[in-house]
Amino acid sequence: MVQVGPLSLRFITLLILAALALFYLAQSSQSATKNYKVRELELTKQGLKEENERLEIETLRLKSLAEAQKIINSGLEAPK
């Protein structure tokens, strides 16, 4: 049977603690990276929503202009 002395026991304990610390750092780093990506995607989503709203307003404006042009071209009076 293998006997483990006090120095070997300390070494093994330090090795286990170092492994746990590395595991914790890896998990923290991975979590921070994912949080950064999520934030980046949320900002992109917000920008796209704003762009979509702007384009919808522009579409309505152009439709309104087209309707006004039809009224002018047909010789009818615009509704009051």
N, C-alpha and C positions, 0 to 999 in steps of 0.2 A: 504494500500500500504506500502511496505517495504522501509524504508529510509536507505540510505547508508551514513555513516559518512566519514570524510576525512581519518580516520585511516583504516577503512574497505576498502576504495578505494585504499589506498597505498598497503594494504595487497593483494588485488586481483591483482593489477598491478604487484607486485613482484612475485606472484604465476604464472601469465601468462608469465612473462619474464623467470622465472626458467624453466617452461615447454618448452618454445621455445629453451632455451639453451640446455636442455637435448635432445630435438629432433635433434638439430644441431650436438651435440656430437655423437649421435647414427648414424646419416647419415655419418658423417666424418669417424667414426670408420668402418662402413660397407664398405665405399668406399676404405679405406686404405687396408682392408682385401682382397677385390676383386682385387685391384691392385697388391698386393703381390702374390695372386694365379695366376693371369695372367702372372706375371714375372716368376714365378716358372714353369708354363707350357711352356712359351717361351724358357726357358733354357733347359727343357726336350726335346722340339721339336728340338732345335739346336743340342743337343747331339745325338738324334736319326738320324738326317740327316747326321751327321758326321759318325756315325756308319754304316749307309746304304751305304755311299760313300766308306768307307773302305771295306765293304763286297763286293761291286760291283767290286772293284779293285782286291780283293782276288779271286773272281770268275773268272775274266778275266785271272789272273795269272795262276790259276789252269787249265783253259781250254787250255791255251797256253802250259803248261807243258804236258797236255794230248795229244795235237796234236804233240808235239815234240816226245813224247814217241811212238806214232803211226808211225811216220816217221822212227824212229830208229828201231822199231820192224819189219816194212815192208821191211827194207833194202834199202829204197829209200834215195836219198840224199836230204838234207834239201835245200829249195830254197835259192838262194843267193841274 
